[in-house]
Amino acid sequence: MSIFSKIKDAIFGGEAHAAPASPSATEPSPAPASMPEPAATTAPPVGGTDRAASSAAGTPTTTSPVDVASSLDAAVKRSGQKLDWKHSIVDLMKALGMDASLAERKELAEELGYTGDKDGSAAMNTWLHRALLKKLSENGGKVPAELLD
């Protein structure tokens, strides 16, 4: 699993969404086959069956964006540490209980397309933080506007 996926899953309520995504990503046919045929071919109903189908397909199952700030604030509180996730990629990762080592950040930098020196510099870390929040926003997260600039 990619570093971004681990972060996204931790923020979005992850493991419930992560488990069904892998089988359907490699074998897309079984998930729809288990659904009643009319539900799969008609407009998706509002409610439980639609959520089950979209969960099996690995797509977001909520109708409203996940509040990233609230999720991360809660993670910081649970950590019992004084962490500034709004400005630090290292603190954001620590809040989620992740390894924030340079090796992990280099891997995340590769995933997000960072082209500069992967030396753990302030420039790299700042870029990573902004790129991560932007990607979370693009993937169904509600991120405060001031963190996306």
C-alpha positions as CSV (number, residue, x, y, z in Angstrom):
1,M,0.0,0.0,0.0
2,S,1.3,3.4,-0.9
3,I,2.2,6.0,1.7
4,F,-0.5,8.3,0.4
5,S,-3.1,5.5,0.6
6,K,-2.1,4.9,4.3
7,I,-2.5,8.6,5.1
8,K,-5.8,8.8,3.2
9,D,-7.2,5.7,4.9
10,A,-6.1,7.0,8.3
11,I,-7.9,10.3,7.8
12,F,-10.9,9.0,5.9
13,G,-11.7,6.1,8.2
14,G,-9.5,3.9,6.2
15,E,-9.4,0.3,6.9
16,A,-13.1,-0.2,6.2
17,H,-12.5,1.2,2.7
18,A,-9.0,-0.3,2.1
19,A,-10.0,-3.9,2.5
20,P,-12.6,-4.1,-0.2
21,A,-10.7,-1.9,-2.6
22,S,-7.9,-4.4,-3.3
23,P,-10.0,-7.4,-4.5
24,S,-12.2,-5.3,-6.7
25,A,-9.2,-3.5,-8.1
26,T,-7.7,-6.8,-9.3
27,E,-11.0,-8.5,-10.0
28,P,-13.7,-6.0,-10.9
29,S,-16.2,-8.6,-12.2
30,P,-16.9,-10.5,-8.9
31,A,-18.2,-7.4,-7.0
32,P,-20.9,-6.5,-9.5
33,A,-21.8,-10.2,-10.0
34,S,-22.8,-10.4,-6.3
35,M,-25.1,-7.4,-6.7
36,P,-28.6,-7.9,-8.2
37,E,-28.4,-7.3,-11.9
38,P,-31.1,-4.6,-12.0
39,A,-29.4,-2.5,-9.4
40,A,-26.1,-2.7,-11.3
41,T,-27.7,-1.6,-14.6
42,T,-30.1,1.1,-13.4
43,A,-29.4,4.5,-11.7
44,P,-27.9,3.8,-8.3
45,P,-30.4,4.0,-5.4
46,V,-29.9,6.4,-2.5
47,G,-29.0,4.4,0.6
48,G,-27.4,1.2,1.7
49,T,-27.1,-0.8,-1.6
50,D,-25.4,2.1,-3.4
51,R,-22.9,2.5,-0.5
52,A,-22.2,-1.2,-0.6
53,A,-21.6,-1.2,-4.4
54,S,-19.4,1.9,-4.3
55,S,-17.5,0.5,-1.3
56,A,-16.9,-2.7,-3.2
57,A,-15.7,-0.7,-6.2
58,G,-13.2,1.2,-4.0
59,T,-14.9,4.6,-4.6
60,P,-15.8,7.0,-1.7
61,T,-18.9,5.9,0.1
62,T,-19.9,9.2,1.7
63,T,-22.0,11.8,0.0
64,S,-20.2,14.7,1.7
65,P,-16.5,15.3,1.9
66,V,-14.4,14.1,4.8
67,D,-13.4,16.9,7.1
68,V,-9.6,16.5,7.0
69,A,-9.0,19.2,9.6
70,S,-11.3,17.7,12.2
71,S,-9.9,14.2,11.5
72,L,-6.3,15.4,12.0
73,D,-7.2,17.5,15.1
74,A,-8.7,14.4,16.6
75,A,-5.6,12.4,15.7
76,V,-3.4,15.0,17.4
77,K,-5.5,14.9,20.5
78,R,-5.3,11.1,20.6
79,S,-1.6,11.1,20.1
80,G,-1.1,13.2,23.3
81,Q,1.7,15.1,21.6
82,K,1.9,18.8,20.7
83,L,1.9,18.5,16.9
84,D,1.4,21.1,14.2
85,W,-0.2,19.1,11.4
86,K,-1.3,22.3,9.6
87,H,2.3,23.3,8.9
88,S,4.4,20.2,9.2
89,I,4.4,17.0,7.1
90,V,6.3,15.3,9.9
91,D,3.8,16.3,12.5
92,L,0.9,15.3,10.3
93,M,2.4,11.8,9.8
94,K,3.1,11.5,13.5
95,A,-0.4,12.5,14.4
96,L,-1.6,9.5,12.3
97,G,0.8,7.2,14.1
98,M,2.9,6.8,11.0
99,D,6.7,6.6,10.5
100,A,7.7,10.1,9.5
101,S,11.3,9.2,8.7
102,L,13.2,10.7,5.7
103,A,12.8,7.3,3.9
104,E,9.0,7.4,4.2
105,R,8.9,11.1,3.2
106,K,11.1,10.3,0.2
107,E,8.7,7.5,-0.8
108,L,5.7,9.9,-0.4
109,A,7.6,12.5,-2.5
110,E,8.1,10.0,-5.3
111,E,4.3,9.1,-5.2
112,L,3.2,12.7,-5.3
113,G,5.7,13.6,-8.1
114,Y,8.3,15.8,-6.3
115,T,11.1,16.5,-8.7
116,G,13.6,18.3,-6.4
117,D,16.3,16.9,-4.2
118,K,14.8,14.4,-1.8
119,D,17.1,15.4,1.0
120,G,14.5,16.2,3.7
121,S,15.0,19.9,3.3
122,A,12.4,22.5,4.4
123,A,11.6,23.0,0.7
124,M,10.8,19.3,0.2
125,N,8.8,19.1,3.4
126,T,6.8,22.2,2.6
127,W,6.1,20.9,-0.9
128,L,5.1,17.5,0.4
129,H,2.7,19.1,2.9
130,R,0.9,21.2,0.3
131,A,0.8,18.4,-2.3
132,L,-0.6,16.0,0.2
133,L,-3.3,18.3,1.3
134,K,-4.2,19.1,-2.3
135,K,-4.3,15.4,-3.1
136,L,-6.5,14.7,-0.1
137,S,-8.8,17.4,-1.3
138,E,-8.9,15.9,-4.8
139,N,-9.9,12.6,-3.3
140,G,-12.9,13.6,-1.3
141,G,-11.4,15.5,1.6
142,K,-12.6,18.9,2.8
143,V,-9.4,20.9,3.5
144,P,-9.4,24.5,4.8
145,A,-8.8,26.9,1.9
146,E,-5.9,28.6,3.7
147,L,-4.0,25.2,3.6
148,L,-4.5,24.8,-0.1
149,D,-2.9,28.1,-1.3
